[in-house]
Amino acid sequence: MQAMQRRAFLAAGSAALFAATAQRAWAAFPDKPIKLIVPWAAGGSTDAIARAMAQRMSQTIGGSVIVDNRPGAAGQIGTEAAAKAAPDGYTLAIVELPHAIAPAVTARLPYDLLRDFTPVTMIGTSPLVFFAGMDNDSRDFRTFVKTAAAQPMPPAIAHSGAGTVSHLAAELLASRTGIRFNMVPYRGSAPALTDVAAGTVAGHFATLASGSSLLGANRIRPLLVTSAQRVAIPGLKEVPALAESGLKGMEIDQWWALVAPATTPLELIERLRREAIAALDHPSVKERMAVLGVQLKGSTTGELRAFMRSEAERWQKVAQGIGLQPQ
């Protein structure tokens, strides 16, 4: 009996010591740079959001937050790296709508969005925009579709890789219009839109954030927003929505969320969540996000987990509905 009591006492003491040690470690957090992984090339919307957040968080969290761009394989390379990182609070990642779409169109993903990550907070949302080049004779989306249907060869539509939102949007466009497009993969929206501006490809679905610099330079033209109604965002107020363009069932909102590797201590998750939401609420970040057309939207970890699960289920049904099979 005494031996059992001693073991219980020692176990309780060990647990208390571990908790005290952890509390001291968390109190000192961060004592080295925090890495924020962006699984896309620099210059896109996710990169712009990450840099705005990282800059502000670096000023308040007590250490630096460094953006780490790891593009490739439709976001799989950077996302896998984040999933396999140590769950110590020093690695964060931004996931988004393409991560919810990927399981429906990719047969063997090296990570599981719901299993391998702990949600931190929602960041925001934005409608997609269909951009065409300025040399394109189509000054509105209906004309673009009519011209594309009359061409002897399928027009080229750029997308950011299998499973990305631009890929699914392009497939939905082909399904809704009955037009066969040549789907051309890129490593992200930044290089895709560069080729749209050059006339190499006919168009690309992206966020306003991705296209803002080329749009401001009058090198690309927005023809459509993937929302039921027009959006009151500078640069898009005059762009027709789906119903005006003769399309239905293509409502797509891009979204971004902050996550950490699974099993990251909840005390650290909550600290990071508070810091991230405070950064999003800062006037400088709000101003930057408004220019990029991002509507900020924080959340609890539980709300984000439920949202990601519902998005994965929704896009599984969408992919099945247009006949896309995992490849």
N, C-alpha and C positions, 0 to 999 in steps of 0.2 A: 504494500500500500504506500509506504514511504517512498519507494523507488518510483512508483507511478507519479506521486506528487512532485518528486524532484524533476522527473522528465517534463511534467506539465509546467513546472516553474521555469525550467530552462528554455522550453519552447516559447513560453510567454515572454521571457526575457529576450530571446533571440528576435522575436517578432517586434518587440518594442525597440530593440537596438537597430533593426533594419529600418523601421519606420522613422526613427530619429535621424539615422544616416541619410535616408532618402529626403527627409525634410530639409536637412542642411544642404544637400546637393541641389534641391529645387530652389532653395533660398538664394543660392549662388548663381542660378541659371539666369542668363547665359554667360558662360565664361569663355566661350569661343564663338566664332561666326555661325549663324544659322543659315543653312542652305535652302533656298526656295527653288525647287526644280520645275522648269517649264519644259514640257516634252515637245516643243515646237521650235522652229527657227526664230532668231531674233527679228524683230520688226513687225510681227503679227499682233493681233489684239491681245492674246494671252500674255505675251511678252510685255506689252505696254501696261497692262493691268498689274502684272507682277512687279514691275519696276516702280510704279507709283506707290504700291503698298510697301514694298521693301524699303524705299527711301524714307517713308514716314515711320515705319516700325523701327528702323535703325536709330531714329532720333528719340525713341521713347522706351524701348525694351531693355536698354542697358548694354547693348552689343550690336554688332552689324548683322544685317540680313542681306545675303548675297544671292542674286538671281543666277541660276545655273541652267543655261539652255542646252537641252539634249534632244535634238530632233532626230527623226528617222523612224521608219517602219510604222507610219501613221500614228505616231505618238507612243508606240510600244516601248521603245528603248528607254526613254526618260521615265515613263511610268513604272516600268519594271525595276529600274534603279531605285526609285523612291520606295516601292513596295519592299525591296530587299534591304533597305537602309536600316541602321540601328534605330530601335524605337526609343530614342533618348531625348526627343524634342528638338534635335539639331538638324533634322531634315523635314521639310514640308514640301508639298507639291500642289500644283493647281490642276484639278481635273475639271472636265466640262462635258457638255452634251455628247461629243464623240465617244467618250468613255462609256456612256450608257448605250450608245448605238453599237459599239464594237462587238459585244457578245453575239449580236444577232447576225453579223456578217463575217465574223472571223472565227475560224474553226478552232484554232489553238492559241489562245492568248496566254502570255507568260505571267499574267496576274489576274486576280479577281477583284473587281471594284468594291464589292461589298464585304469580302472576306479579308482582303489584304490591307485595308486602310481604316483608320479611325477618322470619322468626319470631324472637322473643326468648325467651320462656318460657311454658309453660302456667301458669295461675293456679290453677284448681280446677274442681270439678264440683258439681252439685246436682240432685236429682230435681225434676221439675215437680210442681206441686200444682194440683188443680182446686178453685177457690174458688167458693162460692155466697154469696148474701146471707143475712143472719140472718132476713129476712122470708120467705125461701123455706121452704115447708113441708117440703122434703126434708132430712132429717137424716142421710141416708147416700146413697151414690152410686147404689145399685140403685133406691131410691125416686125419685131425681132422674130417672133414665132412664125409669122407668115413667110418671112424671107427664108428662115431656116427650113421650113417645110418644102420650099420650092427648089432648094439646092440639090444638085445631083449627088453630091458627096455629103455625108453626115458632118455637120459643123462640130468643131472641137470645143468641149466644155472642160475646163480645168477643175480638178478637185484636189483636196489635200491628202489623199490616200484612202485606201479601202477602210470603211468604217467611220470616216469622219463625217461631220454634219454636211459639209459641202458635197461629199459623195452621195449621201442619201438624198439631199435636196435635188441634185442633178438627176438621180434616178427617178425621183418623184415627178420631176418636170417632164422627163421622157414618158413616164406612165400617163400623166394627165393630158399631155398634148398629142401623144401618139407619134412623136418625132424620134427618130433614131439618132442619137448623138454619139460622137466619138469621145469617150471619157478618158481624159489624160491626167494621170496622177502627178502631183508635185509634193515637195517636202514641207509645204505650208502655204498659207494664203499670200504671204509676202512675195515669194517668187512667182506664184500663180498670177497674181494681179500685175506683176511686172510684165509678164507675157501677154496678158489681156491688153495692157496699154500699148504694147508693141504690135498688136494685131496677130500674134502667133496663135492664140486661141480666141474663140468668139466671146466667151464670158466665164464668169466664176461667181459662185455664191460665197459671200463672206460677210463679216460684220462691218459696220461703219468704221470701227476702230482699225481694222485691217486696211481699209481702203482710204482712210482719211487723208494721208499725205498725197497720194496720187489723185484723189478727187479734188483736193485743194489746188493742185497744180494743173487742173483741167486735162488730165491724161486718161481718165476713165469716166464713165457716165452711169449713174444709178438708174435702172429701169424698173425695179420692182422691190417692194419690201414684203417679206413673208409673214405678214400679219393680216388679220381680218379687216382692219381699218388703217388709215394713214397714221403715222406716228408723229408726235409733236417734238421732233428732235432736229436741231439745226442741221441743215444739209439734206434732210430727208422729208421735210414738210410737204414738198410738192411731188414726191414720188408716189405713184399709185400703189395701192395695196392689192391683195390677191383678187378680191371680188371685182374690182374695177378692171382687172387684167384678164378676166375670164377664167380664173382658176379657183378651185375649191379643194379643201382637204390637204393643204400644204402649209398650214400654220406651224411655223417653227420658230421657237425662241432659243437662241444660244444662251447658255448659262455657264457660270464659272463657280467653282467651290474650292475651298482650302481644306486639304486633308493631311494626315500624318500617317506613318507606318502603323499597322495594327499593333496593339498592346502598348503603345505609348502611354505612359501613366496619365490617368485622367486629370490629376492636378496640373500637369504640364499642358494638357489639351485645353483646360479651362483658362490657364494663363495666356496661352497663345490665342485663344478665341477672343478674349477680352482685348488683347493688344491689336488683333486684326480688325475688330469692329471699331475700336477707337481710331485706327488709321483710316478706315473707310469713312468715318464721320468727320474727319478733318477737312476744313474748307479747301485746302490745296488739292487733296485727293478727289473731293467731290467735283471740283472744277475740271480736273483732268478727265475724270470719268464722264462728265457731261459732254465734253468735247468729243469723246470717243463713242458717245451714244449708249453708254452703259448705265442702266438703272440699278443703283445699289440696293442690295437686299441682304442684310445679315440674318443669322438664324442660330438656334441652338444646335448642338450636335445631334440630338434626337430628331429634330425636324429635318436636318440635312440627310440623315440616314434614310428616313422614310421617303424623302423626295427622290433620292438616287434610286431607291428600289422601285418606286412607281415609274420613273423615267425608263429604267431598264425594261420593265414589263411593257410599257407603252410602245417603245421602239422595236421590241421583239414582234409585236403584233403588226406594226407598220411594215417592217421588212417582209414578213410573211405575206402581207396583203399585196405587195407589189412583186412578189416572186423572187426576192433576194435570198440566196442560200449561203450559209457560212462557207467560206473558202480559205 
